[in-house]
């Protein structure tokens, strides 16, 4: 990944700004970090500008401002996956596991 | 080789509640996205790990590194840490779910400690962040117990033959953190500088500092 791309992720402002503690990016649970990295690597893999994700994230936050940040992040990631034609909603639903497995 | 006090048979794991936390809907959705991307060849797990590492680690030492550095400079803290890991780590403000029952095991001239989770991927993320992909791999989980010395050598870490390797099997009930030996060339370093020398891998036990 290119450094400027990472910088753009880190520099998001306003409602889309990454939750931080004392300046450092923090994840309150492992799934948050996983979802975060999936979005960053997917956007890069598809060769898209970061705004493709950032604008969906801002829209997801606006849909439900009280929803926790990384839950909105997952909503935005699902929309990106579906709207960019990676797979349909049904495929996502079908892939939901019943129990915890090592990823 | 000495394995942990906790036997590795499945019954023991089940009895100790290896999978007590039900999968939350949001966790399941993230797992679904990851598996769909993997199926379509759009997932590079090494890149995912690298991104997490960049944002989590490159912005400062891991919480666990601060714990280790404190133990290196403060003998009383080290005693408390080895006696009650959860409480001593909590003194520095780190804890919460998945860091509830921390046991810290000390590397010495005679003993090298290695942490694994044989059945899944239990990991003390409040102190070490997210587990690397290899930690969750079946090969690591099996070979850490069966042939730790060979595995470590393959990962670039040679443990001298006279040093005993102890393998600790993390579970939902107990999560282990390795207290590495303080490198000899670190005399006079500040606690912050010491913390920056402590790597994630050294606290899992796959690296010697």
Interface residues (C-beta under 8 A of the other chain):
Chain A: X1 X6 X9 X10 X18 X23 X24 X25 X27 X29 X30 X31 X33 X34 X35 X36 X37 X38 X40 X41 X42 X44 X45 X46 X71 X74 X77 X78 X81 X86 X87 X91 X92 X93 X95 X96 X97 X98 X99 X100 X101 X102 X103
Chain B: X19 X21 X23 X24 X26 X27 X28 X29 X30 X31 X32 X33 X34 X35 X36 X37 X39 X40 X42 X43 X44 X47 X48 X49 X50 X51 X52 X54 X55 X56 X59 X60 X97 X98 X120 X121 X123 X125 X129 X130 X131 X136
